[in-house]
Amino acid sequence: MALDYNIIGERLKKARTDKGLTQEKLAEKLDVSIAFLSRIERGSSHISLKRLSQVCDILKISEGSILNGSSNDSTTYLSSEFENLLKNTSPEKQKLIYKIAKVINED
C-alpha cells in the first residue's frame, strides 16, 4: 500500500492546529523552513519516517494516528477525513458518494 502524503499532511496540519501551534513555531522546533513544513502539510513534499517521528514527539501523538488515521482501531481509517469531506459537500454529491460507496462495498 502506497502512502498518501496528502492525507498525512492533512492529519499533521490538524494535529498541529489542535495543539495551537503555528507553522512557524513547529518549523522552528523541527529546525526546518516554514516553506518545507507547508509543503509537507499540503502533501507536495514527502516526510521521512525520522522527521515524522520528530513531529509526532513534539505534538505528542502517535505515528499510527498520522499514517493510518487511528492508533488503536483500524476500523476508523479515514473516518474524520470522510466526515470533513461530507460536511463541505452538497446533498446531491453526498447522495452520489453514498451510492458509489455502496456499490464498492457490495460483495
PyMOL commands that place a pseudoatom at each C-alpha (Angstrom):
pseudoatom trace, name=CA, resn=MET, resi=1, chain=A, elem=C, hetatm=0, pos=[0.000, 0.000, 0.000]
pseudoatom trace, name=CA, resn=ALA, resi=2, chain=A, elem=C, hetatm=0, pos=[1.406, 3.376, -1.008]
pseudoatom trace, name=CA, resn=LEU, resi=3, chain=A, elem=C, hetatm=0, pos=[1.388, 6.240, 1.427]
pseudoatom trace, name=CA, resn=ASP, resi=4, chain=A, elem=C, hetatm=0, pos=[-0.996, 9.088, 0.651]
pseudoatom trace, name=CA, resn=TYR, resi=5, chain=A, elem=C, hetatm=0, pos=[1.062, 12.145, 1.506]
pseudoatom trace, name=CA, resn=ASN, resi=6, chain=A, elem=C, hetatm=0, pos=[-1.935, 14.458, 1.055]
pseudoatom trace, name=CA, resn=ILE, resi=7, chain=A, elem=C, hetatm=0, pos=[-3.807, 12.688, 3.847]
pseudoatom trace, name=CA, resn=ILE, resi=8, chain=A, elem=C, hetatm=0, pos=[-0.678, 12.512, 6.008]
pseudoatom trace, name=CA, resn=GLY, resi=9, chain=A, elem=C, hetatm=0, pos=[-0.206, 16.252, 5.506]
pseudoatom trace, name=CA, resn=GLU, resi=10, chain=A, elem=C, hetatm=0, pos=[-3.831, 16.973, 6.414]
pseudoatom trace, name=CA, resn=ARG, resi=11, chain=A, elem=C, hetatm=0, pos=[-3.522, 14.910, 9.596]
pseudoatom trace, name=CA, resn=LEU, resi=12, chain=A, elem=C, hetatm=0, pos=[-0.276, 16.645, 10.556]
pseudoatom trace, name=CA, resn=LYS, resi=13, chain=A, elem=C, hetatm=0, pos=[-1.834, 20.060, 10.000]
pseudoatom trace, name=CA, resn=LYS, resi=14, chain=A, elem=C, hetatm=0, pos=[-4.883, 19.133, 12.082]
pseudoatom trace, name=CA, resn=ALA, resi=15, chain=A, elem=C, hetatm=0, pos=[-2.675, 17.801, 14.891]
pseudoatom trace, name=CA, resn=ARG, resi=16, chain=A, elem=C, hetatm=0, pos=[-0.570, 20.963, 14.787]
pseudoatom trace, name=CA, resn=THR, resi=17, chain=A, elem=C, hetatm=0, pos=[-3.568, 23.297, 14.893]
pseudoatom trace, name=CA, resn=ASP, resi=18, chain=A, elem=C, hetatm=0, pos=[-5.232, 21.176, 17.608]
pseudoatom trace, name=CA, resn=LYS, resi=19, chain=A, elem=C, hetatm=0, pos=[-2.122, 21.801, 19.724]
pseudoatom trace, name=CA, resn=GLY, resi=20, chain=A, elem=C, hetatm=0, pos=[-2.321, 25.529, 18.998]
pseudoatom trace, name=CA, resn=LEU, resi=21, chain=A, elem=C, hetatm=0, pos=[0.999, 25.642, 17.159]
pseudoatom trace, name=CA, resn=THR, resi=22, chain=A, elem=C, hetatm=0, pos=[1.636, 27.830, 14.135]
pseudoatom trace, name=CA, resn=GLN, resi=23, chain=A, elem=C, hetatm=0, pos=[3.647, 26.540, 11.195]
pseudoatom trace, name=CA, resn=GLU, resi=24, chain=A, elem=C, hetatm=0, pos=[6.348, 28.974, 12.242]
pseudoatom trace, name=CA, resn=LYS, resi=25, chain=A, elem=C, hetatm=0, pos=[6.609, 27.551, 15.790]
pseudoatom trace, name=CA, resn=LEU, resi=26, chain=A, elem=C, hetatm=0, pos=[6.586, 23.920, 14.652]
pseudoatom trace, name=CA, resn=ALA, resi=27, chain=A, elem=C, hetatm=0, pos=[9.131, 24.619, 11.901]
pseudoatom trace, name=CA, resn=GLU, resi=28, chain=A, elem=C, hetatm=0, pos=[11.358, 26.290, 14.500]
pseudoatom trace, name=CA, resn=LYS, resi=29, chain=A, elem=C, hetatm=0, pos=[11.119, 23.281, 16.822]
pseudoatom trace, name=CA, resn=LEU, resi=30, chain=A, elem=C, hetatm=0, pos=[11.966, 20.949, 13.917]
pseudoatom trace, name=CA, resn=ASP, resi=31, chain=A, elem=C, hetatm=0, pos=[14.717, 23.226, 12.613]
pseudoatom trace, name=CA, resn=VAL, resi=32, chain=A, elem=C, hetatm=0, pos=[13.169, 23.280, 9.120]
pseudoatom trace, name=CA, resn=SER, resi=33, chain=A, elem=C, hetatm=0, pos=[11.843, 26.102, 6.980]
pseudoatom trace, name=CA, resn=ILE, resi=34, chain=A, elem=C, hetatm=0, pos=[8.211, 27.162, 7.148]
pseudoatom trace, name=CA, resn=ALA, resi=35, chain=A, elem=C, hetatm=0, pos=[8.017, 26.548, 3.387]
pseudoatom trace, name=CA, resn=PHE, resi=36, chain=A, elem=C, hetatm=0, pos=[9.131, 22.929, 3.844]
pseudoatom trace, name=CA, resn=LEU, resi=37, chain=A, elem=C, hetatm=0, pos=[6.586, 22.337, 6.602]
pseudoatom trace, name=CA, resn=SER, resi=38, chain=A, elem=C, hetatm=0, pos=[3.896, 23.923, 4.447]
pseudoatom trace, name=CA, resn=ARG, resi=39, chain=A, elem=C, hetatm=0, pos=[4.756, 21.594, 1.544]
pseudoatom trace, name=CA, resn=ILE, resi=40, chain=A, elem=C, hetatm=0, pos=[4.524, 18.586, 3.887]
pseudoatom trace, name=CA, resn=GLU, resi=41, chain=A, elem=C, hetatm=0, pos=[1.101, 19.712, 5.123]
pseudoatom trace, name=CA, resn=ARG, resi=42, chain=A, elem=C, hetatm=0, pos=[-0.082, 20.143, 1.513]
pseudoatom trace, name=CA, resn=GLY, resi=43, chain=A, elem=C, hetatm=0, pos=[1.305, 16.736, 0.562]
pseudoatom trace, name=CA, resn=SER, resi=44, chain=A, elem=C, hetatm=0, pos=[3.636, 18.165, -2.074]
pseudoatom trace, name=CA, resn=SER, resi=45, chain=A, elem=C, hetatm=0, pos=[6.751, 17.068, -0.138]
pseudoatom trace, name=CA, resn=HIS, resi=46, chain=A, elem=C, hetatm=0, pos=[7.256, 13.653, 1.368]
pseudoatom trace, name=CA, resn=ILE, resi=47, chain=A, elem=C, hetatm=0, pos=[8.114, 13.369, 5.031]
pseudoatom trace, name=CA, resn=SER, resi=48, chain=A, elem=C, hetatm=0, pos=[10.715, 10.851, 6.136]
pseudoatom trace, name=CA, resn=LEU, resi=49, chain=A, elem=C, hetatm=0, pos=[9.921, 8.434, 8.941]
pseudoatom trace, name=CA, resn=LYS, resi=50, chain=A, elem=C, hetatm=0, pos=[12.628, 10.060, 11.059]
pseudoatom trace, name=CA, resn=ARG, resi=51, chain=A, elem=C, hetatm=0, pos=[11.088, 13.522, 10.575]
pseudoatom trace, name=CA, resn=LEU, resi=52, chain=A, elem=C, hetatm=0, pos=[7.589, 12.116, 11.142]
pseudoatom trace, name=CA, resn=SER, resi=53, chain=A, elem=C, hetatm=0, pos=[8.762, 10.661, 14.445]
pseudoatom trace, name=CA, resn=GLN, resi=54, chain=A, elem=C, hetatm=0, pos=[10.172, 14.065, 15.455]
pseudoatom trace, name=CA, resn=VAL, resi=55, chain=A, elem=C, hetatm=0, pos=[6.896, 15.820, 14.580]
pseudoatom trace, name=CA, resn=CYS, resi=56, chain=A, elem=C, hetatm=0, pos=[4.873, 13.230, 16.488]
pseudoatom trace, name=CA, resn=ASP, resi=57, chain=A, elem=C, hetatm=0, pos=[7.115, 13.612, 19.548]
pseudoatom trace, name=CA, resn=ILE, resi=58, chain=A, elem=C, hetatm=0, pos=[6.633, 17.389, 19.516]
pseudoatom trace, name=CA, resn=LEU, resi=59, chain=A, elem=C, hetatm=0, pos=[2.860, 17.113, 19.003]
pseudoatom trace, name=CA, resn=LYS, resi=60, chain=A, elem=C, hetatm=0, pos=[2.594, 14.206, 21.470]
pseudoatom trace, name=CA, resn=ILE, resi=61, chain=A, elem=C, hetatm=0, pos=[0.704, 11.981, 19.041]
pseudoatom trace, name=CA, resn=SER, resi=62, chain=A, elem=C, hetatm=0, pos=[1.387, 8.518, 17.654]
pseudoatom trace, name=CA, resn=GLU, resi=63, chain=A, elem=C, hetatm=0, pos=[2.843, 7.872, 14.246]
pseudoatom trace, name=CA, resn=GLY, resi=64, chain=A, elem=C, hetatm=0, pos=[-0.033, 5.433, 13.693]
pseudoatom trace, name=CA, resn=SER, resi=65, chain=A, elem=C, hetatm=0, pos=[-2.593, 8.188, 14.053]
pseudoatom trace, name=CA, resn=ILE, resi=66, chain=A, elem=C, hetatm=0, pos=[-0.858, 10.102, 11.255]
pseudoatom trace, name=CA, resn=LEU, resi=67, chain=A, elem=C, hetatm=0, pos=[-0.139, 7.139, 8.976]
pseudoatom trace, name=CA, resn=ASN, resi=68, chain=A, elem=C, hetatm=0, pos=[-3.414, 5.245, 9.234]
pseudoatom trace, name=CA, resn=GLY, resi=69, chain=A, elem=C, hetatm=0, pos=[-5.835, 7.583, 10.990]
pseudoatom trace, name=CA, resn=SER, resi=70, chain=A, elem=C, hetatm=0, pos=[-6.050, 5.590, 14.184]
pseudoatom trace, name=CA, resn=SER, resi=71, chain=A, elem=C, hetatm=0, pos=[-3.573, 4.472, 16.764]
pseudoatom trace, name=CA, resn=ASN, resi=72, chain=A, elem=C, hetatm=0, pos=[-5.794, 1.765, 18.235]
pseudoatom trace, name=CA, resn=ASP, resi=73, chain=A, elem=C, hetatm=0, pos=[-8.565, 0.793, 15.840]
pseudoatom trace, name=CA, resn=SER, resi=74, chain=A, elem=C, hetatm=0, pos=[-8.093, 0.445, 12.117]
pseudoatom trace, name=CA, resn=THR, resi=75, chain=A, elem=C, hetatm=0, pos=[-11.886, 0.418, 11.588]
pseudoatom trace, name=CA, resn=THR, resi=76, chain=A, elem=C, hetatm=0, pos=[-11.805, 4.214, 11.918]
pseudoatom trace, name=CA, resn=TYR, resi=77, chain=A, elem=C, hetatm=0, pos=[-9.405, 4.628, 8.999]
pseudoatom trace, name=CA, resn=LEU, resi=78, chain=A, elem=C, hetatm=0, pos=[-10.258, 7.877, 7.160]
pseudoatom trace, name=CA, resn=SER, resi=79, chain=A, elem=C, hetatm=0, pos=[-13.361, 8.446, 9.331]
pseudoatom trace, name=CA, resn=SER, resi=80, chain=A, elem=C, hetatm=0, pos=[-12.580, 12.055, 10.157]
pseudoatom trace, name=CA, resn=GLU, resi=81, chain=A, elem=C, hetatm=0, pos=[-11.482, 12.725, 6.578]
pseudoatom trace, name=CA, resn=PHE, resi=82, chain=A, elem=C, hetatm=0, pos=[-14.818, 11.420, 5.238]
pseudoatom trace, name=CA, resn=GLU, resi=83, chain=A, elem=C, hetatm=0, pos=[-16.699, 13.385, 7.872]
pseudoatom trace, name=CA, resn=ASN, resi=84, chain=A, elem=C, hetatm=0, pos=[-14.948, 16.621, 6.890]
pseudoatom trace, name=CA, resn=LEU, resi=85, chain=A, elem=C, hetatm=0, pos=[-15.433, 15.889, 3.206]
pseudoatom trace, name=CA, resn=LEU, resi=86, chain=A, elem=C, hetatm=0, pos=[-19.150, 15.322, 3.636]
pseudoatom trace, name=CA, resn=LYS, resi=87, chain=A, elem=C, hetatm=0, pos=[-19.611, 18.483, 5.728]
pseudoatom trace, name=CA, resn=ASN, resi=88, chain=A, elem=C, hetatm=0, pos=[-18.409, 20.537, 2.775]
pseudoatom trace, name=CA, resn=THR, resi=89, chain=A, elem=C, hetatm=0, pos=[-20.339, 18.646, 0.085]
pseudoatom trace, name=CA, resn=SER, resi=90, chain=A, elem=C, hetatm=0, pos=[-23.782, 19.382, -1.330]
pseudoatom trace, name=CA, resn=PRO, resi=91, chain=A, elem=C, hetatm=0, pos=[-26.613, 16.923, -0.565]
pseudoatom trace, name=CA, resn=GLU, resi=92, chain=A, elem=C, hetatm=0, pos=[-26.650, 15.835, -4.218]
pseudoatom trace, name=CA, resn=LYS, resi=93, chain=A, elem=C, hetatm=0, pos=[-22.955, 14.975, -4.143]
pseudoatom trace, name=CA, resn=GLN, resi=94, chain=A, elem=C, hetatm=0, pos=[-23.363, 13.249, -0.756]
pseudoatom trace, name=CA, resn=LYS, resi=95, chain=A, elem=C, hetatm=0, pos=[-26.011, 11.019, -2.321]
pseudoatom trace, name=CA, resn=LEU, resi=96, chain=A, elem=C, hetatm=0, pos=[-23.652, 10.195, -5.212]
pseudoatom trace, name=CA, resn=ILE, resi=97, chain=A, elem=C, hetatm=0, pos=[-20.786, 9.408, -2.820]
pseudoatom trace, name=CA, resn=TYR, resi=98, chain=A, elem=C, hetatm=0, pos=[-23.102, 7.128, -0.842]
pseudoatom trace, name=CA, resn=LYS, resi=99, chain=A, elem=C, hetatm=0, pos=[-24.233, 5.262, -3.980]
pseudoatom trace, name=CA, resn=ILE, resi=100, chain=A, elem=C, hetatm=0, pos=[-20.641, 4.785, -5.142]
pseudoatom trace, name=CA, resn=ALA, resi=101, chain=A, elem=C, hetatm=0, pos=[-19.529, 3.572, -1.698]
pseudoatom trace, name=CA, resn=LYS, resi=102, chain=A, elem=C, hetatm=0, pos=[-22.469, 1.170, -1.521]
pseudoatom trace, name=CA, resn=VAL, resi=103, chain=A, elem=C, hetatm=0, pos=[-21.552, -0.373, -4.892]
pseudoatom trace, name=CA, resn=ILE, resi=104, chain=A, elem=C, hetatm=0, pos=[-17.881, -0.679, -3.909]
pseudoatom trace, name=CA, resn=ASN, resi=105, chain=A, elem=C, hetatm=0, pos=[-18.755, -2.253, -0.563]
pseudoatom trace, name=CA, resn=GLU, resi=106, chain=A, elem=C, hetatm=0, pos=[-21.030, -4.946, -2.007]
pseudoatom trace, name=CA, resn=ASP, resi=107, chain=A, elem=C, hetatm=0, pos=[-19.524, -8.404, -2.040]
for i in range(1, 107): cmd.bond("trace and resi %d" % i, "trace and resi %d" % (i + 1))
show_as sticks, trace
zoom trace
